[in-house]
Amino acid sequence: MLTPLLLVAFIVTNQLSHPQLNFTNLLALALVLLFEAVRLVAAGDEY
Protein backbone atom coordinates (compact mmCIF):
# COMPACT_ATOMS: atom_id res chain seq x y z
CA MET A 1 0.00 0.00 0.00
CA LEU A 2 1.35 3.40 -0.96
CA THR A 3 1.61 5.91 1.83
CA PRO A 4 0.51 9.45 0.93
CA LEU A 5 4.10 10.71 1.11
CA LEU A 6 5.28 8.02 -1.31
CA LEU A 7 2.43 9.00 -3.61
CA VAL A 8 3.50 12.65 -3.41
CA ALA A 9 7.11 11.70 -4.17
CA PHE A 10 5.96 9.65 -7.18
CA ILE A 11 3.83 12.50 -8.54
CA VAL A 12 6.61 15.07 -8.05
CA THR A 13 9.12 12.78 -9.79
CA ASN A 14 6.66 12.33 -12.65
CA GLN A 15 6.24 16.10 -12.95
CA LEU A 16 10.01 16.64 -13.05
CA SER A 17 10.51 14.06 -15.79
CA HIS A 18 7.60 15.50 -17.83
CA PRO A 19 7.91 19.31 -17.67
CA GLN A 20 4.52 19.97 -19.28
CA LEU A 21 1.81 20.54 -16.71
CA ASN A 22 -0.35 17.53 -16.01
CA PHE A 23 -3.39 18.90 -14.22
CA THR A 24 -4.61 15.46 -13.20
CA ASN A 25 -1.36 14.84 -11.32
CA LEU A 26 -1.38 18.33 -9.84
CA LEU A 27 -4.97 17.88 -8.67
CA ALA A 28 -4.10 14.51 -7.13
CA LEU A 29 -1.10 16.08 -5.40
CA ALA A 30 -3.22 18.92 -4.02
CA LEU A 31 -5.85 16.48 -2.74
CA VAL A 32 -3.22 14.29 -1.07
CA LEU A 33 -1.58 17.28 0.60
CA LEU A 34 -4.97 18.56 1.76
CA PHE A 35 -5.84 15.13 3.16
CA GLU A 36 -2.48 14.93 4.94
CA ALA A 37 -2.92 18.40 6.44
CA VAL A 38 -6.40 17.55 7.72
CA ARG A 39 -5.15 14.23 9.11
CA LEU A 40 -2.23 15.90 10.90
CA VAL A 41 -4.50 18.57 12.40
CA ALA A 42 -6.98 15.90 13.52
CA ALA A 43 -4.18 13.82 15.04
CA GLY A 44 -2.80 16.91 16.77
CA ASP A 45 -6.18 17.64 18.32
CA GLU A 46 -6.30 14.15 19.83
CA TYR A 47 -3.30 14.84 22.07
PDB file with SEQRES, HELIX, SHEET and CRYST1 records, atoms N, CA, C and O in Angstrom:
SEQRES   1 A   47  MET LEU THR PRO LEU LEU LEU VAL ALA PHE ILE VAL THR          
SEQRES   2 A   47  ASN GLN LEU SER HIS PRO GLN LEU ASN PHE THR ASN LEU          
SEQRES   3 A   47  LEU ALA LEU ALA LEU VAL LEU LEU PHE GLU ALA VAL ARG          
SEQRES   4 A   47  LEU VAL ALA ALA GLY ASP GLU TYR                              
HELIX    1 AA1 PRO A    4  SER A   17  1                                  14    
HELIX    2 AA2 PHE A   23  GLU A   46  1                                  24    
CRYST1    1.000    1.000    1.000  90.00  90.00  90.00 P 1           1          
ATOM      1  N   MET A   1       0.842  -1.194   0.000  1.00  0.00           N  
ATOM      2  CA  MET A   1       0.000   0.000   0.000  1.00  0.00           C  
ATOM      3  C   MET A   1       0.877   1.244   0.000  1.00  0.00           C  
ATOM      4  O   MET A   1       1.805   1.360   0.800  1.00  0.00           O  
ATOM      5  N   LEU A   2       0.579   2.163  -0.893  1.00  0.00           N  
ATOM      6  CA  LEU A   2       1.346   3.399  -0.956  1.00  0.00           C  
ATOM      7  C   LEU A   2       0.935   4.338   0.158  1.00  0.00           C  
ATOM      8  O   LEU A   2      -0.253   4.579   0.374  1.00  0.00           O  
ATOM      9  N   THR A   3       1.919   4.866   0.863  1.00  0.00           N  
ATOM     10  CA  THR A   3       1.609   5.910   1.829  1.00  0.00           C  
ATOM     11  C   THR A   3       1.441   7.219   1.065  1.00  0.00           C  
ATOM     12  O   THR A   3       1.984   7.364  -0.030  1.00  0.00           O  
ATOM     13  N   PRO A   4       0.705   8.166   1.619  1.00  0.00           N  
ATOM     14  CA  PRO A   4       0.514   9.449   0.925  1.00  0.00           C  
ATOM     15  C   PRO A   4       1.827  10.129   0.554  1.00  0.00           C  
ATOM     16  O   PRO A   4       1.928  10.720  -0.522  1.00  0.00           O  
ATOM     17  N   LEU A   5       2.834  10.058   1.423  1.00  0.00           N  
ATOM     18  CA  LEU A   5       4.103  10.710   1.108  1.00  0.00           C  
ATOM     19  C   LEU A   5       4.806  10.040  -0.064  1.00  0.00           C  
ATOM     20  O   LEU A   5       5.428  10.716  -0.883  1.00  0.00           O  
ATOM     21  N   LEU A   6       4.713   8.708  -0.150  1.00  0.00           N  
ATOM     22  CA  LEU A   6       5.284   8.025  -1.312  1.00  0.00           C  
ATOM     23  C   LEU A   6       4.548   8.427  -2.580  1.00  0.00           C  
ATOM     24  O   LEU A   6       5.159   8.600  -3.634  1.00  0.00           O  
ATOM     25  N   LEU A   7       3.231   8.574  -2.472  1.00  0.00           N  
ATOM     26  CA  LEU A   7       2.432   9.000  -3.615  1.00  0.00           C  
ATOM     27  C   LEU A   7       2.846  10.400  -4.059  1.00  0.00           C  
ATOM     28  O   LEU A   7       2.986  10.659  -5.254  1.00  0.00           O  
ATOM     29  N   VAL A   8       3.040  11.294  -3.103  1.00  0.00           N  
ATOM     30  CA  VAL A   8       3.498  12.652  -3.415  1.00  0.00           C  
ATOM     31  C   VAL A   8       4.853  12.603  -4.106  1.00  0.00           C  
ATOM     32  O   VAL A   8       5.060  13.282  -5.112  1.00  0.00           O  
ATOM     33  N   ALA A   9       5.776  11.807  -3.576  1.00  0.00           N  
ATOM     34  CA  ALA A   9       7.105  11.698  -4.174  1.00  0.00           C  
ATOM     35  C   ALA A   9       7.019  11.181  -5.606  1.00  0.00           C  
ATOM     36  O   ALA A   9       7.730  11.665  -6.487  1.00  0.00           O  
ATOM     37  N   PHE A  10       6.146  10.195  -5.838  1.00  0.00           N  
ATOM     38  CA  PHE A  10       5.960   9.645  -7.180  1.00  0.00           C  
ATOM     39  C   PHE A  10       5.429  10.705  -8.135  1.00  0.00           C  
ATOM     40  O   PHE A  10       5.917  10.832  -9.258  1.00  0.00           O  
ATOM     41  N   ILE A  11       4.425  11.471  -7.692  1.00  0.00           N  
ATOM     42  CA  ILE A  11       3.829  12.505  -8.541  1.00  0.00           C  
ATOM     43  C   ILE A  11       4.851  13.593  -8.853  1.00  0.00           C  
ATOM     44  O   ILE A  11       4.960  14.036  -9.996  1.00  0.00           O  
ATOM     45  N   VAL A  12       5.602  14.026  -7.835  1.00  0.00           N  
ATOM     46  CA  VAL A  12       6.613  15.069  -8.049  1.00  0.00           C  
ATOM     47  C   VAL A  12       7.676  14.583  -9.026  1.00  0.00           C  
ATOM     48  O   VAL A  12       8.086  15.327  -9.917  1.00  0.00           O  
ATOM     49  N   THR A  13       8.124  13.345  -8.867  1.00  0.00           N  
ATOM     50  CA  THR A  13       9.118  12.780  -9.786  1.00  0.00           C  
ATOM     51  C   THR A  13       8.567  12.739 -11.207  1.00  0.00           C  
ATOM     52  O   THR A  13       9.274  13.056 -12.164  1.00  0.00           O  
ATOM     53  N   ASN A  14       7.311  12.350 -11.340  1.00  0.00           N  
ATOM     54  CA  ASN A  14       6.657  12.334 -12.646  1.00  0.00           C  
ATOM     55  C   ASN A  14       6.629  13.727 -13.256  1.00  0.00           C  
ATOM     56  O   ASN A  14       6.899  13.887 -14.446  1.00  0.00           O  
ATOM     57  N   GLN A  15       6.307  14.733 -12.458  1.00  0.00           N  
ATOM     58  CA  GLN A  15       6.240  16.105 -12.952  1.00  0.00           C  
ATOM     59  C   GLN A  15       7.614  16.576 -13.425  1.00  0.00           C  
ATOM     60  O   GLN A  15       7.720  17.271 -14.436  1.00  0.00           O  
ATOM     61  N   LEU A  16       8.667  16.198 -12.694  1.00  0.00           N  
ATOM     62  CA  LEU A  16      10.010  16.640 -13.054  1.00  0.00           C  
ATOM     63  C   LEU A  16      10.481  15.991 -14.348  1.00  0.00           C  
ATOM     64  O   LEU A  16      11.206  16.610 -15.127  1.00  0.00           O  
ATOM     65  N   SER A  17      10.072  14.744 -14.582  1.00  0.00           N  
ATOM     66  CA  SER A  17      10.512  14.057 -15.795  1.00  0.00           C  
ATOM     67  C   SER A  17       9.655  14.434 -17.006  1.00  0.00           C  
ATOM     68  O   SER A  17      10.048  14.188 -18.146  1.00  0.00           O  
ATOM     69  N   HIS A  18       8.485  15.032 -16.760  1.00  0.00           N  
ATOM     70  CA  HIS A  18       7.605  15.502 -17.832  1.00  0.00           C  
ATOM     71  C   HIS A  18       7.247  16.954 -17.542  1.00  0.00           C  
ATOM     72  O   HIS A  18       6.257  17.227 -16.863  1.00  0.00           O  
ATOM     73  N   PRO A  19       8.055  17.896 -18.057  1.00  0.00           N  
ATOM     74  CA  PRO A  19       7.909  19.306 -17.670  1.00  0.00           C  
ATOM     75  C   PRO A  19       6.537  19.914 -17.973  1.00  0.00           C  
ATOM     76  O   PRO A  19       6.119  20.850 -17.290  1.00  0.00           O  
ATOM     77  N   GLN A  20       5.833  19.402 -18.981  1.00  0.00           N  
ATOM     78  CA  GLN A  20       4.522  19.971 -19.276  1.00  0.00           C  
ATOM     79  C   GLN A  20       3.578  19.711 -18.110  1.00  0.00           C  
ATOM     80  O   GLN A  20       3.640  18.663 -17.467  1.00  0.00           O  
ATOM     81  N   LEU A  21       2.713  20.667 -17.847  1.00  0.00           N  
ATOM     82  CA  LEU A  21       1.806  20.535 -16.711  1.00  0.00           C  
ATOM     83  C   LEU A  21       0.799  19.422 -16.946  1.00  0.00           C  
ATOM     84  O   LEU A  21       0.166  19.346 -17.999  1.00  0.00           O  
ATOM     85  N   ASN A  22       0.666  18.581 -15.971  1.00  0.00           N  
ATOM     86  CA  ASN A  22      -0.348  17.529 -16.011  1.00  0.00           C  
ATOM     87  C   ASN A  22      -1.322  17.837 -14.881  1.00  0.00           C  
ATOM     88  O   ASN A  22      -1.038  17.567 -13.714  1.00  0.00           O  
ATOM     89  N   PHE A  23      -2.467  18.401 -15.237  1.00  0.00           N  
ATOM     90  CA  PHE A  23      -3.385  18.901 -14.216  1.00  0.00           C  
ATOM     91  C   PHE A  23      -3.997  17.775 -13.388  1.00  0.00           C  
ATOM     92  O   PHE A  23      -4.364  17.983 -12.232  1.00  0.00           O  
ATOM     93  N   THR A  24      -4.106  16.590 -13.974  1.00  0.00           N  
ATOM     94  CA  THR A  24      -4.612  15.457 -13.195  1.00  0.00           C  
ATOM     95  C   THR A  24      -3.655  15.138 -12.055  1.00  0.00           C  
ATOM     96  O   THR A  24      -4.079  14.926 -10.920  1.00  0.00           O  
ATOM     97  N   ASN A  25      -2.358  15.103 -12.364  1.00  0.00           N  
ATOM     98  CA  ASN A  25      -1.363  14.844 -11.321  1.00  0.00           C  
ATOM     99  C   ASN A  25      -1.326  15.965 -10.302  1.00  0.00           C  
ATOM    100  O   ASN A  25      -1.222  15.712  -9.102  1.00  0.00           O  
ATOM    101  N   LEU A  26      -1.411  17.206 -10.770  1.00  0.00           N  
ATOM    102  CA  LEU A  26      -1.384  18.330  -9.841  1.00  0.00           C  
ATOM    103  C   LEU A  26      -2.601  18.319  -8.930  1.00  0.00           C  
ATOM    104  O   LEU A  26      -2.494  18.625  -7.743  1.00  0.00           O  
ATOM    105  N   LEU A  27      -3.755  17.968  -9.480  1.00  0.00           N  
ATOM    106  CA  LEU A  27      -4.968  17.880  -8.668  1.00  0.00           C  
ATOM    107  C   LEU A  27      -4.828  16.762  -7.640  1.00  0.00           C  
ATOM    108  O   LEU A  27      -5.187  16.942  -6.476  1.00  0.00           O  
ATOM    109  N   ALA A  28      -4.313  15.619  -8.059  1.00  0.00           N  
ATOM    110  CA  ALA A  28      -4.099  14.508  -7.126  1.00  0.00           C  
ATOM    111  C   ALA A  28      -3.134  14.920  -6.019  1.00  0.00           C  
ATOM    112  O   ALA A  28      -3.355  14.605  -4.850  1.00  0.00           O  
ATOM    113  N   LEU A  29      -2.073  15.616  -6.383  1.00  0.00           N  
ATOM    114  CA  LEU A  29      -1.097  16.082  -5.402  1.00  0.00           C  
ATOM    115  C   LEU A  29      -1.747  17.026  -4.402  1.00  0.00           C  
ATOM    116  O   LEU A  29      -1.533  16.903  -3.196  1.00  0.00           O  
ATOM    117  N   ALA A  30      -2.542  17.971  -4.902  1.00  0.00           N  
ATOM    118  CA  ALA A  30      -3.222  18.924  -4.024  1.00  0.00           C  
ATOM    119  C   ALA A  30      -4.174  18.206  -3.068  1.00  0.00           C  
ATOM    120  O   ALA A  30      -4.234  18.536  -1.884  1.00  0.00           O  
ATOM    121  N   LEU A  31      -4.916  17.226  -3.583  1.00  0.00           N  
ATOM    122  CA  LEU A  31      -5.853  16.485  -2.736  1.00  0.00           C  
ATOM    123  C   LEU A  31      -5.119  15.684  -1.668  1.00  0.00           C  
ATOM    124  O   LEU A  31      -5.558  15.628  -0.519  1.00  0.00           O  
ATOM    125  N   VAL A  32      -4.003  15.065  -2.043  1.00  0.00           N  
ATOM    126  CA  VAL A  32      -3.225  14.289  -1.073  1.00  0.00           C  
ATOM    127  C   VAL A  32      -2.670  15.201   0.012  1.00  0.00           C  
ATOM    128  O   VAL A  32      -2.728  14.870   1.196  1.00  0.00           O  
ATOM    129  N   LEU A  33      -2.131  16.351  -0.391  1.00  0.00           N  
ATOM    130  CA  LEU A  33      -1.581  17.281   0.596  1.00  0.00           C  
ATOM    131  C   LEU A  33      -2.669  17.813   1.515  1.00  0.00           C  
ATOM    132  O   LEU A  33      -2.454  17.963   2.718  1.00  0.00           O  
ATOM    133  N   LEU A  34      -3.844  18.101   0.948  1.00  0.00           N  
ATOM    134  CA  LEU A  34      -4.969  18.565   1.759  1.00  0.00           C  
ATOM    135  C   LEU A  34      -5.376  17.489   2.757  1.00  0.00           C  
ATOM    136  O   LEU A  34      -5.587  17.775   3.936  1.00  0.00           O  
ATOM    137  N   PHE A  35      -5.484  16.252   2.282  1.00  0.00           N  
ATOM    138  CA  PHE A  35      -5.840  15.135   3.157  1.00  0.00           C  
ATOM    139  C   PHE A  35      -4.822  14.977   4.280  1.00  0.00           C  
ATOM    140  O   PHE A  35      -5.193  14.786   5.438  1.00  0.00           O  
ATOM    141  N   GLU A  36      -3.533  15.055   3.935  1.00  0.00           N  
ATOM    142  CA  GLU A  36      -2.475  14.931   4.939  1.00  0.00           C  
ATOM    143  C   GLU A  36      -2.572  16.047   5.969  1.00  0.00           C  
ATOM    144  O   GLU A  36      -2.424  15.801   7.166  1.00  0.00           O  
ATOM    145  N   ALA A  37      -2.818  17.270   5.515  1.00  0.00           N  
ATOM    146  CA  ALA A  37      -2.922  18.405   6.436  1.00  0.00           C  
ATOM    147  C   ALA A  37      -4.084  18.209   7.398  1.00  0.00           C  
ATOM    148  O   ALA A  37      -3.942  18.437   8.600  1.00  0.00           O  
ATOM    149  N   VAL A  38      -5.230  17.790   6.879  1.00  0.00           N  
ATOM    150  CA  VAL A  38      -6.402  17.553   7.723  1.00  0.00           C  
ATOM    151  C   VAL A  38      -6.116  16.427   8.715  1.00  0.00           C  
ATOM    152  O   VAL A  38      -6.481  16.515   9.888  1.00  0.00           O  
ATOM    153  N   ARG A  39      -5.460  15.370   8.236  1.00  0.00           N  
ATOM    154  CA  ARG A  39      -5.145  14.232   9.109  1.00  0.00           C  
ATOM    155  C   ARG A  39      -4.190  14.647  10.227  1.00  0.00           C  
ATOM    156  O   ARG A  39      -4.360  14.238  11.376  1.00  0.00           O  
ATOM    157  N   LEU A  40      -3.187  15.457   9.892  1.00  0.00           N  
ATOM    158  CA  LEU A  40      -2.230  15.905  10.900  1.00  0.00           C  
ATOM    159  C   LEU A  40      -2.896  16.805  11.930  1.00  0.00           C  
ATOM    160  O   LEU A  40      -2.612  16.699  13.123  1.00  0.00           O  
ATOM    161  N   VAL A  41      -3.778  17.689  11.480  1.00  0.00           N  
ATOM    162  CA  VAL A  41      -4.499  18.568  12.403  1.00  0.00           C  
ATOM    163  C   VAL A  41      -5.394  17.740  13.311  1.00  0.00           C  
ATOM    164  O   VAL A  41      -5.450  17.977  14.517  1.00  0.00           O  
ATOM    165  N   ALA A  42      -6.097  16.766  12.733  1.00  0.00           N  
ATOM    166  CA  ALA A  42      -6.979  15.904  13.523  1.00  0.00           C  
ATOM    167  C   ALA A  42      -6.171  15.098  14.540  1.00  0.00           C  
ATOM    168  O   ALA A  42      -6.592  14.951  15.688  1.00  0.00           O  
ATOM    169  N   ALA A  43      -5.028  14.583  14.133  1.00  0.00           N  
ATOM    170  CA  ALA A  43      -4.176  13.817  15.043  1.00  0.00           C  
ATOM    171  C   ALA A  43      -3.632  14.728  16.140  1.00  0.00           C  
ATOM    172  O   ALA A  43      -3.522  14.316  17.294  1.00  0.00           O  
ATOM    173  N   GLY A  44      -3.293  15.959  15.783  1.00  0.00           N  
ATOM    174  CA  GLY A  44      -2.798  16.913  16.770  1.00  0.00           C  
ATOM    175  C   GLY A  44      -3.848  17.255  17.808  1.00  0.00           C  
ATOM    176  O   GLY A  44      -3.522  17.461  18.977  1.00  0.00           O  
ATOM    177  N   ASP A  45      -5.098  17.318  17.396  1.00  0.00           N  
ATOM    178  CA  ASP A  45      -6.184  17.641  18.322  1.00  0.00           C  
ATOM    179  C   ASP A  45      -6.444  16.515  19.308  1.00  0.00           C  
ATOM    180  O   ASP A  45      -6.993  16.746  20.385  1.00  0.00           O  
ATOM    181  N   GLU A  46      -6.053  15.292  18.946  1.00  0.00           N  
ATOM    182  CA  GLU A  46      -6.300  14.152  19.828  1.00  0.00           C  
ATOM    183  C   GLU A  46      -5.411  14.193  21.061  1.00  0.00           C  
ATOM    184  O   GLU A  46      -5.771  13.635  22.097  1.00  0.00           O  
ATOM    185  N   TYR A  47      -4.252  14.846  20.968  1.00  0.00           N  
ATOM    186  CA  TYR A  47      -3.298  14.838  22.071  1.00  0.00           C  
ATOM    187  C   TYR A  47      -3.280  16.157  22.817  1.00  0.00           C  
ATOM    188  O   TYR A  47      -2.527  16.313  23.778  1.00  0.00           O  
TER     189      TYR A  47                                                      
END                                                                             
